[in-house]
Amino acid sequence: MQENEWYTTPQAAKVIGISANHMRNLIRTGKAMPIKQIGGTWLFTLEEIERVRNRKGQIKRKPPAPRGHPSPEDSRTDDNSPV
């Protein structure tokens, strides 16, 4: 990677090790700052990619739901369903 190159959102996400959707969420919340937008494409510098990568451990994520256990939504019953 050269420092004068620009990277698209999917390319930046791949370098960081996150999904492109996660990267877009970081943009929306101000935790990732692209250098510019051309059309609908955000562009990142290598410096910004490194900054986001270095704070990756600080990005809070929702813990995964335990497997094999129903979620609260699954345990709800319809008022019309037989009990």
Order of alpha helices (4+ residues) and beta strands (2+ residues): beta-alpha-alpha-beta-beta-alpha
